[in-house]
Amino acid sequence: MAQTSTLLQVLDLSFQRGLLGQKIPNADIGSIAAGAIVSVAHLRRGRYGADEYRNRQTTIHRPGNATGIADDYRDAGTLTPSTGSLAPDANWADTTLGTEDVYFFERGIHPLWYIDAANLALRQNYFQNEDWLSLAADPGFQSTATSSYVESDADAGPATTFSKITTADSYNVFPPFIASGRILNAAANGYIRQRFKVTRGGEVAVWWFARADVGASGAGMSLVLYDLTNSALLGTAISSSEESWQALHRRESVVSGSAGTEDLEVRLQGIGASDDLYTNGLIVYRTEDNRIVLSTTWENRHLAPTLSYVTFGRSTAADVEAAFSMQRHLIPADAYRFISTRPGANPYVIEWVRDHPFYGRRWDHPILINGRRAHSDVDGPFTRLMTETTSADRDLIEATTRVNLFSDERVQIPNKAALLAQAEDDAKQYSQQFRYEEAARPGWTMSRMPN
């Protein structure tokens, strides 16, 4: 991801705003012993008494300690102001000062409560996202997991390696998707695949967005359809060795009759022995279908997802389009229904309206889902280490975390109501930076764009 923050960085911001306690940077710590932390810069204060930090109900947090959770938390004991040495209420096992910073949470606030508040904030903050409407699992390769795609060596085929990348500003991730799949061959014709149930004699439409980072002329990527029922290839594969992003497209009828195709395998294949491919989209439709399950959980609390279909302005070969020539076109909202049953095994479904003019073109182009998703879909959860990252705006996630913390009944501190009100005002202010934008309708001008 291009811009991320660790929870430690979010916590730093809360401490910088003077709302939780005191951070002792690693460089300002003189030493750590079993029964003391020494910081002349922060703790040697002539006006402090021995019970200064005990009276503040301070918890000492060492998230980067080498021992683990056993040394994470200590309540503050006696301070020796003349030397800047603070005793914990129980000895640490880890007496080696590594690279960790130390945090003093005051007023009885436990660091775990802050982590709980931050994880709740991940579920409350949303980001605008697009993903492909497809029968395929993880069609936009945006999940961190790789389990939706099976490497060909699992079928005793040529070895290939499948991974995910999120390198910032990389041409290997097709914008604006979160991640990209990487298919790296160790032998010719390696592939990853997914399998789909089809009706005998039916028709499928398939698109694959990919680029051949390594793939000589005559090699590169190949979109292969395989009839598992009859152990035979379907039609003719579409191939490209282009290094720029391409959209490969196939529309095929499957075998009919009593021995017709019932199980279809879509193979995303590298032809050459050392081909290195990147992929950001597998779109699969059964063209006779009237409804399709949403492959990604979409939040419709604020705004149900909208759909747009894409066209291409440039063809590079037969059934191969230049992916960056793609243009979105908003599908009228009355052309489909968004069906939601949260407890269902397949809770979200798109159903097309048969008498709408768009119905006859519903599977002619790849379709994008455009909506809001919670950051918890792709970030976190945060743990005691606080090193996990989020792509949420740092100011916004910090303010929302404070809202949750000061709303927590476990937090009983003076001036709690005022601190909560300030946090709510901050969260409202920062959230105004992020506006939801729909795909442009034909004919819109800048002065007519919706609010």
N, C-alpha and C positions, 0 to 999 in steps of 0.2 A: 504494500500500500504506500501511497506517496507521502502521506503525513500521518504519523501516529504518535501517541503519547503512552508511556507506561503509567501505571497507577502511582508509582513513586513520584513521577513528575507532576501528576495531578495533586498528590498530597503536598508536594513542595509548594504548589500554588496556594493551597489552603493555609499552609503555615506562613507563607509570605504575606497573606492578607491578615495575619494576626488573630486568627479565629479559633485555633485549636491548641496551640502550644508553641514549642520551640524545637527547631532543628539544629542538631550539632553536626556540622559537616565533618567528614572523615579527616580532612586536613587540620581541623581544630581540636582533634582528640589527641591528647598526649599519650595516654596509655589506657588499657583495660586490664584489670586484674580480676581474680575470682570475686572479690568483694568491693570493687570500686571502678568507676569511670572517671578519668581526670581530663578536664578541659579548662585550662587557665583562661582562655579567651572568653568562655561563656559562663563558667561556674565560680571563678575566683572574684567574688563581689563582697567588698567590705560591709555593705549595708544589709547583706543577707544573714539570716540566722541559720542554725543547724537544721531547723524543721521547715525551711523555706519550701522545698519541693514536696515534702510530705503534706504540708498544709494545702498545697495546690492540688492535692490528690493526683499526683503525676504518675503515669505509667511509662516506663522506659521501654522503647520498641527498637529491637535490633533485627530488622528483616533480612539482613545479609549475613548473619552470623554463620559460622561453619558447622555448628552442632545441629542446628535445625530448630524445630518448634520448642524444644525444651528450653532453649535460651532466648526465645523471641521476646518474652514479656517479663518484666519485673516492675514491682511498685517501688517508688523512690523511698530511700531511707534517709539516713543522716548525711547532711552536707558539711564538709569542712571548708568554710569560705576562704580561709587563708591560703589553701593550696588548690582549690577548685576541684576537690575530690568528692564525688557523690557515691554513697553506698547503695546497692540494691537491697531489697528486702530478703533476698536469698542469693547465694553465690551463683555465678555463671560457670558452666563447664568450659566454655570457649573463652580462653584468656588471651587469644591472639588477635590483635587488631588487623583485620584485613582491609578491604577497600570500602566497607559498608559505612553509611551514615547512620546516625542514631537520632531517633525522634522521641521527644518528650510530649506525650499527650496529657493534657491537664484537665482538671475539674471532673475526674472520675471517668472520662471517656476512654473506652477500651479500643485499641486499634482494630480489633475484629469487627466492631460496630461500624467503623469507617469503611472497611472492606464490604460488609453487607450493604451499606448505603450505596457504594459505588456499583455493585452488581445490579442493584435495583435500578440505578440510573441508566445502565446499559439497556434495560428493557423499556425504559420510559423515553429514551431519545431515539429518534428515527433518522434515517437517511434515505434520499431518493435513489432508487436503483432500477435498472432494467435487466431483465433476463428473458431468455427465449421461452415462448410457449411451445412445449414439445412433449412427446411421449417419453423422451429420454430422461433419465435421472441425471441431475446436475448438468443440464444442457449447456449452460454458459461457463462451465468449469470454474465456478465461483466458490464452491465449497473447498475447505482446506483438505478434506478427505479425498482419497483416490479410489475408494472402494466401489464406486458406481461403475467403473470401467475395469474390465478384466484384460490383463496382458496376454498376448498370444501364447507365451510359454506355458501358461496354465492349461492350454489345450494341446500341449506337446508340439506346438508350432515353433517357428524361428523366434529366438529370444529377443525381447524388446523391454525397455524400461519406461515406466510411466510415472511422472511426478507433476507437482504443481509449483508454479512460480508466481511471486508477487513483486518482482523487482520494480522499484520506482522508476518512472520515466523510461521504461523499456519498450522497445518496438515489438517485443515478443508477447506483450499483453495488448490485445485489441481493445481500444478505448470504447466506452468507459467501463469495461468490465473489471471486476475485482482481481481476478487471477487468470492464469492461463494454464492449459495442460501442455506437457512436454512429452513427446514420443521419441525416444532415442533407440535406434536400432543397433543390434549387435550382429545381425544377419539379415539377409535380404528378405523382404516381404513380411517383416514383423508388423504387428498391428495391436490395437486395443479394440474392444468390442462391447456392444450391448445387444441383448436379445429382446424381441417383441412378439407378442401374439398377434396374428393376422387372420383374417377370414379368407378361406380358399377362394381364389379367383378375384380377390380384392385388389386395390391399388394403393401404393404407398408413395409419398413424396418426401424426399430426404435432401437436406442441405447440410454442408459441412464447411465451417469457416476455419481456414488453416493457412500456414505459410511454411515453406521448405527452407529453413535456415541453412541446412545442408541437404542437397538433393540435386544431383547433376541432371542434365538433359536426358530424358528417358527414365529418370528415377523420380524422387519426390513423393508427393502424397497421392493416394489413390482411394477413392470412395467405392467400397466393395459391398455388394448385397449378396448374402449367402442363404440359400434355402436349407435350413437344418433338417426339415422333415425328409427331404429327398437327397440330402448331402450333395448339393449342386449349386453352382453359381447362378445368380439371376442376372440376366442381361449383360451389359458391357460396362466395366468399371470406368469411372471418370477420373482422370489424372491431371496433375499439374506439377511442374517443378519451379514455379514462380517463388521468389524470395519475399515478394510483397504479399500482403494478405489477400486471399481469394475466397470466393464462395463457390463450392462445387455443388452441383444440383443433379439429382436423379429423380425420375418419375417412372415407376415400374409397376406392371401388373404381376401379381404372384400366381403361382401355378394353381389351376382349378382341378376339379374332379375329386374322386375319393382319395387319391394320393396327393392332393394339392398341398400347398404350403400352409402350414399352421404356425410354424416357428421361424421367424426371420432374424438373421444376425446381420447387424450393420457393423462393418469393419472399417476402422480408420487406420489405413495402412501406409507404411513407408516402404517404397519399392526397393531402394538401394540398401546395401549391406550396412552402411554407416549413416543413413539418413537421420536428420535431426529436425523434427517437425514441432510446430507450436499450433495449438488449437484453442479456439474460443467459442465454438458453437456447434452443437449437433441438434438439428431440428428434424423431427420425424413425425409425419402425420399419416393416418389411415384416411384416405380421402372420402370414404363413405360415412365417416363418423359425423355425428351431430353435436357431440359434446366431447370435452377433453379435460382431464384432471390437471389442475395446476401442480407442477412439479416442485414448486417452492412455496413455503408458507408465507402468505402475504397478509399484512395487517390491514384490516379495513375499518378500524375504529375511527379514523379521521377521514379517509378517502379510499374507496374501493379502487383496486387497480384498474387502469385503463389499458386498452390494447391498441397497438399500431402495427401496420404491416410495412415491410420494407421493399423498395425496388432498387435497381442498380442502374447507374448511368453509363457503365462501360463494360463490355464483354471482352475477355482476353482469349477465349477459346470456346469451342462448342460446350455449352452447359457449364462454363466457368466464368464468373463475374469478378471484377475488381471490387474487393470488399469496401475500400474507402470511398467508392462512388455510391455507397448506400445512402438512401434517403428514407426517412420515416413518414408515414401518412396515418393520421389518427383514424381509427375505425369508429364509426358512429356508435355512441353508447347504446342506441336502441337496436343495434344489430346482434347483441348478445345479452345473456343474463349471467350475473355473477351469483352462483349458488354456494352458500356456506353452511356447513353443519359441523361445528367445532369438534364434537366428540367422535366424528366419523373416522374410519381408517383412511379414507380419502376425503378430507374435510372441505376442499375447495374445488369447484367445477365451473368451467365455462360452457354454457349451452347456447348454440346459435339459434336465431329466430328464423324459421323457415321462409316466411313470406317477406323477409327484408331483401332489398336489392343486392346487398353484399353477400348473401348466402351462397350464391353460385360461385363466388370467388374466394371463399373462406380459406381454402388450402392452396391457393395459387402462389402465395408468397410466404416467406418466413414471418412469423408474428412475434412481436416483442411485448412483454408485460412491463408496464411502467407503473411503479407504485412506491409506497414507503415500507421500509422494513426496520425492525428494531435493531440497534447495534448489537444486541445480544445474539442475533443470528450469526454474526461473523466475528465478534470480539469476545474476549474473556472465556470463561469466568475468571475474575481476579482471585488470586489465592494469597496466602500469608506472605509470599515472596514479593508481591506487588510489582513484579517485573513484566507481567502480561500487558499487552498493548491494546489500545482502542484507536480507531480512526475518527471518533467523535471529536468535535471542536473542544479544545482543552478548557477554555473558559466555561463553556456550556456544561460539560460533564462535571466540572468541579462544582459549579453552582448547584446543579441538580443533586449531586452527592451531599452537599451541605443541607439542602432542603430535606432529603431523606434522613440525614443524621439528626437534625434538630426536630424532626417529626417523630423520632424513635422514642417510645415510652421509657426505654432503658436509660436514656440521656436525661438526667435531672440536674440542670445547671441554672445558676442565676441568669436572668435576662434572656431566657430561652425563647420567649415569644418574639422579642425584638430581633434576635439572631435569625429565627426562622423567617420573619418578615423580610429581612434584608436578603436572605438567600433566595426567597421567592422572587423578589424584585430583580435580583441579578440574573436568575434563570430566565425570567421573562424578557429581559433586555437582550441577552445573548441569543435567545431562540429566534428573535426577529430577523437575524441575519440569513436564515435558511428558509427559502420559499420553494414551494412545490411547483414544478413546471411540467406541463403536458407536452406531448409531441405536437409540433406545429400543424395546424390545418392548412390545406391549400387555400391561398387567397389572403391569409393573415398578413398584415403589415405590422411594423413595430408599434405604431400608434394604436393598433387594435388587439395587441396581445392581451390575454386575460390576466387579471390580477391574481 
